[in-house]
Amino acid sequence: MAKEIRIEVDDETYEQLQRLAADDHEDPDQYASRRLTADLARTRFLEGSARFLSAPGMREEFARRFGPEPGPSATAA
């Protein structure tokens, strides 16, 4: 079941939100909801990855399977 969250932003932030939503042909409320959900999902993924790699031996096993260096398309989190 969906829950409602209310946030307040300054005028400049709200105007930027409206512009970005318009670029995607989306309602500003739906756009903000989608962005918030994506940001939270990214945070959960990064936290889960950190926990996974902190488990004894996992960092070494990951490096053994996939190499110790990031690939050319890797970006800093």
BELMOQUI-V804041 format. One record per residue. N is the residue number from 1. SS is DSSP state (H for helix, E for strand, - for the rest). PHI is phi in whole degrees, -180 to 180 (none if undefined). D_FIRST is the distance of its C-alpha to the first C-alpha in Angstrom with 1 decimal. Layout:
# BELMOQUI-V804041
n=N ss=SS phi=PHI d_first=D_FIRST
n=N ss=SS phi=PHI d_first=D_FIRST
This chain:
# BELMOQUI-V804041
n=1 ss=- phi=none d_first=0.0
n=2 ss=- phi=-74 d_first=3.8
n=3 ss=- phi=-115 d_first=6.5
n=4 ss=- phi=-104 d_first=10.0
n=5 ss=- phi=-124 d_first=13.1
n=6 ss=- phi=-111 d_first=16.6
n=7 ss=- phi=-130 d_first=19.5
n=8 ss=- phi=-114 d_first=23.1
n=9 ss=- phi=-128 d_first=25.4
n=10 ss=- phi=-72 d_first=29.1
n=11 ss=H phi=-60 d_first=30.5
n=12 ss=H phi=-63 d_first=31.6
n=13 ss=H phi=-65 d_first=28.3
n=14 ss=H phi=-65 d_first=26.6
n=15 ss=H phi=-65 d_first=29.4
n=16 ss=H phi=-65 d_first=29.0
n=17 ss=H phi=-59 d_first=25.3
n=18 ss=H phi=-63 d_first=26.3
n=19 ss=H phi=-64 d_first=29.1
n=20 ss=H phi=-64 d_first=27.0
n=21 ss=H phi=-65 d_first=24.4
n=22 ss=H phi=-64 d_first=27.4
n=23 ss=H phi=-60 d_first=28.8
n=24 ss=- phi=-94 d_first=25.8
n=25 ss=- phi=53 d_first=25.8
n=26 ss=- phi=-133 d_first=22.3
n=27 ss=- phi=-65 d_first=20.8
n=28 ss=H phi=-55 d_first=21.1
n=29 ss=H phi=-65 d_first=17.6
n=30 ss=H phi=-67 d_first=16.2
n=31 ss=H phi=-62 d_first=19.0
n=32 ss=H phi=-62 d_first=18.2
n=33 ss=H phi=-63 d_first=14.6
n=34 ss=H phi=-64 d_first=15.9
n=35 ss=H phi=-64 d_first=18.7
n=36 ss=H phi=-63 d_first=16.7
n=37 ss=H phi=-62 d_first=14.5
n=38 ss=H phi=-64 d_first=17.8
n=39 ss=H phi=-64 d_first=19.6
n=40 ss=H phi=-67 d_first=17.2
n=41 ss=H phi=-64 d_first=17.5
n=42 ss=H phi=-63 d_first=21.2
n=43 ss=H phi=-62 d_first=21.5
n=44 ss=H phi=-62 d_first=19.8
n=45 ss=H phi=-63 d_first=22.2
n=46 ss=H phi=-65 d_first=25.2
n=47 ss=H phi=-66 d_first=24.5
n=48 ss=H phi=-65 d_first=24.1
n=49 ss=H phi=-63 d_first=27.3
n=50 ss=H phi=-63 d_first=29.2
n=51 ss=H phi=-64 d_first=28.4
n=52 ss=H phi=-60 d_first=29.4
n=53 ss=H phi=-72 d_first=32.6
n=54 ss=H phi=-84 d_first=33.4
n=55 ss=- phi=-67 d_first=33.7
n=56 ss=- phi=-54 d_first=37.4
n=57 ss=- phi=85 d_first=38.9
n=58 ss=H phi=-69 d_first=35.9
n=59 ss=H phi=-59 d_first=37.2
n=60 ss=H phi=-67 d_first=40.5
n=61 ss=H phi=-64 d_first=39.0
n=62 ss=H phi=-62 d_first=36.9
n=63 ss=H phi=-63 d_first=40.0
n=64 ss=H phi=-63 d_first=42.1
n=65 ss=H phi=-76 d_first=39.8
n=66 ss=H phi=-115 d_first=39.0
n=67 ss=- phi=97 d_first=41.8
n=68 ss=- phi=-81 d_first=42.1
n=69 ss=- phi=-107 d_first=41.9
n=70 ss=- phi=-67 d_first=39.0
n=71 ss=- phi=-73 d_first=39.4
n=72 ss=- phi=-66 d_first=40.5
n=73 ss=- phi=-97 d_first=37.0
n=74 ss=- phi=-72 d_first=35.5
n=75 ss=- phi=-127 d_first=34.5
n=76 ss=- phi=-71 d_first=34.2
n=77 ss=- phi=-90 d_first=30.7
